Amino acid sequence: MPTQSETPALPTARPAGCPFDPPAEYAALRETAPVSRVRCPAGFDTWLVTRYDDVRAVLADPALSSRGASSVHVKAGLDPYAEVDPGSIIQLDGAEHARLRKMVVAEFTVRRVERLREYVREQVDRHLDAMLAKPGPADLVRDFALPIPSLVICELLGVPYADRELFQRQSSLLVSTDQGPDATQKAYHELAGYLGARFAGKQRDPQDDLFSRLIVRAEDSGEPLDLDELIMLGLSLLVAGHETTANMIALSTLLLLEHPEQRAQALADPPRAVEELLRYLSVVQFGVLRYATEEVKVGEQTIAAGDWLIAALNSANRDDDRYPHADQLDFARESPRTHVAFGFGAHQCLGQQLARVEMQEALTALFRRIPDLRLAVPKESLPYKHNALVYGPEELPVAWSA
């Protein structure tokens, strides 16, 4: 094993001119060192897991804990061993995690999410109407990709959309990797304070929204949620509920603009197309961190108790052993829904069904209503979120015929 000074850095740089591809080093690592030691941007060493089968095994293993495993590997100054906040559903394990997830998962079933489809469709059409009513160009991120999931998650959680600037601004700071711990903590406390005030009101006077129903459901079960748990749950759902989907809509649009020959096939079967886009793009770009509570084996590599691991989702989704010609966008691909873009196992994304509906409705309406949509700037000039947990274009200027 290399000495600490020789440990290579976690690959983070995308290939020049290839905004849709993960770091090029992943392909070689899958072949020669699928479980290898790397130095995280935060300064400590971990095992990097790059093959599809190994990534799924890591995410499914209860001996590999999510405690402390948020973004500490790519955000300097955070303590990976800090106590987990109550209600932090992405970091809790075992019975604590199961209790919270059981209460929340009922709100995100396929049947319940399908009831939201008409609302999503209305918001998509309303924002396209507003875009088309003005002379182009428009910024597709600002005017379409970000508002749609933001509106939907606000409607679901019972949070006023009028407050979107606050939570969008604080969310972007929380997912940024170039913010110091002070800025991260300030953003966290401001958003937590906002949600605390909202949820305290719901505890006193429940309404018809997700968190009011959660409060009532928890009390009826004899295990009421305290305000701190509600705040952490709300923070997790609010941030994840719009950041990932907004970036997927924007990046998918750019990809389809670059592949007009595949657009008709994508529009003919939106659910299948969305699964391939999720696999191919994998916007959670720095992987998912886990902590070994006991000695385990991943592939052929023994992992000692106390070691950290990164499950590289974007590498797993480009593994040729699972997806033949994985670097090709293929809307006819068999079993695209086996991807790990939403994670895997007990902690896989709660809101994945909602994200699917939002992407299906947004992309279908966008290209059907504006078939001549095009970039309004050279693609080489587009800025990207290289220093954020969730990848995508910072802005996406687009134009169309009058």
N, C-alpha and C positions, 0 to 999 in steps of 0.2 A: 504494500500500500504506500502511496506517496506520503512524504512528510507534509506537515501542515503548510509549509512555505511552497510546496510543489502542487498543492491541490488546485486543479483548474477551476475557473469561475463558472458559475451557473450560466449556461448559454442564454442570452437575452436578445441579442441583436438579430433582426430579421435580414434575410438576404437583400442586397441592394436592388431596388427596382421590383421587388416581389412583395407587395404589401399584404398578400393573402397567405403567405407561407410562414411556418414557424422557423426558428433558427436552424440553419443548415446542419449544425453539429448533431442534431437529433438523429438523423438518418444513419450516420456512422456509429453513434452510440448504440442504437438498436441492434446493429450487426455485431459489434465488437465488445461493447461493455454496457449491456442493458441496465445494469444496476451499478452505478459508479459514484465515487465521492466527488462532490463539488463544493466550492465555497459560495455561500449565499451573498447577495448584495448587502445583507445586514451584518455580515462578518463571521458567521459561524458555519461549520461544515455539516453537510447532510448527504444522504444517499439520493441520487437522482434516478428515478425509475421511468424508463422510456418505452417499454414494449406494452402492447395492448393487454395481453393476458396478465402480465405482472401488475399493471396499473389497476385493473379490476380486482385482482387479488388483494392488493394493498388497501383499496377503498372498502373492501368487504370484510377485512380482518378486524374483529373486535379487540385484538391485542394491540392494534395500532390506533392510538387515541387521537381525537380531534382537539383535546384540551390545549389551549394556548396556540392552536394551529389556525390562526386567521391569516394575517399578512405579515407576520413578524419576520419571515425569511427575506422579504424584499423591502422592508421599511426600517431603516436604521433607527436605533434608539429605543425600540420597544422591547420589553422583557418577555422572552418566550415562555418563561416559567411563572408569569404573573397569574394570580388567582383569576379564575374565569367568572365573569359577571353572571348573576342569576338571570335566566331567560335568554342567554346567548346560545340559541339553538344550534348554530353551526359549530360550537366549541364543546358542548356538553356531550357526555357519553352515557351509555347504559340506561339505567332506569330514569335518570334525570332527563335525558334527551327523549326517551320514549314517551314520557309523560307529556312533555310539551308538544312533541310532534303529533301525538294522538289527538290533542285538542285542536291543532291547526289544520291537520291534513284534510279534515272533513270539508274545509272551505275551498280546497283546490282539487277536488275530484273532477274527473272528465265531465260528468253530468252537470255539476255546478258551474264549471267554467264555460260549458257550452251555452248556458243561460246568459252569459255575458257577451257572447259572440255578436249579437245584434247591436249591443251598446258599442262594442269595439268598431263594428262596421260603420255605425253612425258617426263616430269620432273621426275615423279615417276619411269618410266622404266630406265631412265638414272642413277638415284641414286641407284636403285637396281643393275644395271649392275656394277656400281663402287664398291658397297659393295661385290658383288659376285666375282669380279675379284681379291679380296684380300683374304688372309687366315683369317678366323675368329679368335677370336670373333670381333664383331663390336659394337659400341655404337649406338643404334637405334635412340636415341635423336639427337646426333650430326650428324650422317651420313644420316638420313632419315626424322625423324619427324619434326625437325626444318627447314632444308633447303627447303622442299617442299612449305609450306605456305609462307616462306620468299621470295623465288623466285617469287611466283605468285603475292604477294602483290607489290613487286618491279616492276614487269612487268606492273601491273595495274596502279600504281601511277606514273610510269616514274622515279623511283629512281634506280640508279645503284646498282645491286646486289654486286658489288665489295666493296661497302661501308657497307656491312651487319654487319661486326664486330662492327662498331660504333653504329648502331641502335639496334642491338641485345643486346649489353652491356648496353646501356642507357635504353632500354625497360625493361630489367630485374631489373634494379635499381628502375625504376618507379613503377613496380608492387610488389616490395619487401615491406614487412611490418616491417622489422627490420632495415631499413635505416632511419637515422635521417632526419629532414627537410633540413639541409644543403646539404646532399648528394642527396636528392630528387630534390632540386632546381638546383643543379649543373647539374644533368643528364637532367633535363627539359631544361635548357638554352643551353646546348651543342646540344641537339637534335633539339631544336627550331632554333638555329643558322644555323645548317646544312640545315634544311628544308627551312629556309628563303632564303638562297642563291640559292637553287634549284628552288624555286617557283618564285623568282624575275626574273630569266631567262625565266621561262615559261610565265610570264606576258609580257615580251618583245618579245618573240618568241615562241608562242604556238606550241606544238608537238602533236602527236597522242597518248595521254595518258589521264587518268582520270582527272588529275588536269588541264591540258590544256583545255580539254573540259569544265570543270567547269568554268574556267575563261571566256571562250567565251560565255557559256550559261548565266552566270550571267550578263555579259556586254550587251548581247542581250535583257535580261529581263529588263534592266534599273536599276538593283540593283547590281552593280559590287561588287565583294568581295575584301576587302583590304588585304594587305599582312599578317596582324596579324590574320585575320580570316582564311586565307589559311593555315597558319602555324599550328593553333590549330586543324583544320580539318585534316590536314596531320598527325599530331602527333597522334590523336585519331585513325585514320584508320591504320596507320603503326603499332602502338603498338598492338591494338586489332586484326589486320589482321594476325598476325603470332603467338602471344603468346597463345591465346586460342586454336587455331587449332593444333598447335604443341603439346600442352599438351594432347589434346583429342586423337590425333593419338597414342602417346606413351602410355597413360594410357589404351586406348582401346586394343592396342596390348598386353599389360600385362594381361588384363582381359581375352582376348581370348586364351592366352597361358595357363591360369589357368582353362579354360573351353573348352578343346578340343572337348568334346562331343557336343557342341553347334556351333562349327565353321562351319560345313557344312551348317547348317540352316542359319547362318549369311551370308555366301558367296552366297547362293541361292537367296537372296533378299537383296542386299546391302543397298538400300534406307531405307527399313524398319528396318534393323539391326542398321543403323546409328542413327535413331531416338531413338531406345531403349537404345543405348549406351549413347547418349546425356542425356536422362532422368536419367539413372541409375548412371552415373558418375558425372554430374553437376560440372564442374571444377571451376566455379566461387564460391569460397568456403565461403566467408564471407558475401554474400548477397548484396543487392542493397539498398542504403540509400535514404530516402525521408524525406522532411520537410513539416510539416502541416502549410499551410498558413491560415487555418481557422479550426474551430472545425469540426471534422468528426467522424464517427463511423466505426470501423473495427470489424466485427463480433459483439460481444456483448459489446465491449470495446469502450468507448468514448475517443477520442484523442484530447487533447487541442491544440489550435492554438499555434505554436511555438515549439511543440514537434517534436522529430525526430523518425523515424521508420526504421527498417531494414526488408526488404522482403527477407526471407531466401529461396532462389531458390532451394538449395539442399534438404531442408526439404519438400518443396511443392512437389517436384518430387518423394518423397518417402512416400507420403500420401496414406495410404490404402483406404481412402474414395474415392479417385480418381482413384487409380491404385491398384486393388486387388493384395495382395501379393507383395507389391511394393518393398520389399527388395530382391525379386528374379529377376534375369536376365532372361527375357522371350522374345525371338525374335518372338513369335507368338502373342504377346500382342496386343489387340485391341486399335486402336487410339493412338499409341505412340507419334504421332506428336503434341499432345496437351500439351506436356511438356513446362516448362518455363525456360529451360536451356539458351535460348536466350533472356530472359526477356519477357515482354508482354506490350501491349499498345503502346503509341506514341514513346517511347524510345527503343523499342525492337531492337535487334542487326541488323544493316544495312547489314552486310556481312554474314548473316546466310546462304543464298543460296550458297555462295562461300565456306563456311566452310563445308557444306554438300557434295558438289562435291569433295572437297579435301579429306575428310575422306573416301568417297565411293571409290575413285580411289586408294588411298594409301593402305587402308586395304585389298581391293580385290586383288590387284596386289601382295602385300607382302605375303599373305598366299597362293595364287595360285602358285607363283613362288618359294616360299621357304616353302613347306608344312611341312618340319620337323624343322622349326624354334623352338628354345628353349632358355630358359634363360641360360646364361653362368656363372651365380653366384647364390648362394642361394637367394631365394626371400626375406629372412629376412634381407639380407645385403643391399638391395636397398635403396638409399637415396631419400627422397621426399621433395617437396617444401611446407613444412608446414607453412612457413613464407612468403607466396606470395599470392597476390589476386587471382591468377590462379594456381590451384593445378595440380600436375603431378610428375612423377619421374624426379629427377635431371639427371640421366643417366640410360640407360637400356642396359646392355651388353647382347648380344644375339649371338648364334652360330647355325651352321647347318652342315649337312654332306657335305663333299667335292664332 
